[in-house]
Amino acid sequence: MSIQIVVIFDVLPERLGTAVSAFRELAARTIEEQGALRFDAFLSAEHADTVVLVEEWADQYAIDQHMKEACVREFLSQVEGCFRSDPTVHRLSPLSA
């Protein structure tokens, strides 16, 4: 079974443009990685300055490899100081499990 994750970022309003650009680049590069089944970035329609990542990975190994990629290091460098707080990470489990 694949691993699904939702990550919510509270972005400083004055840094939203920088963050959105960095998320777009990260999403475009990540989806090309082996084991990345979905990696989409969204702006929340209900909460201003909130970016939501919706991810699906083949397995934990794919996630571990992703975290070692240059694009992740570049992303983290680009968004340094963009967030009000640490992101909220939701690793999802089906209700049927």
HELIX and SHEET records of a PDB file:
HELIX    1   1 PRO A   13  ARG A   15  5                                   3    
HELIX    2   2 LEU A   16  THR A   30  1                                  15    
HELIX    3   3 GLN A   60  MET A   67  1                                   8    
HELIX    4   4 ALA A   70  GLN A   78  1                                   9    
SHEET    1   A 4 ALA A  36  LEU A  43  0                                        
SHEET    2   A 4 THR A  50  TRP A  57 -1                                        
SHEET    3   A 4 ILE A   3  ASP A  10 -1                                        
SHEET    4   A 4 THR A  88  LEU A  92 -1                                        
END                                                                             
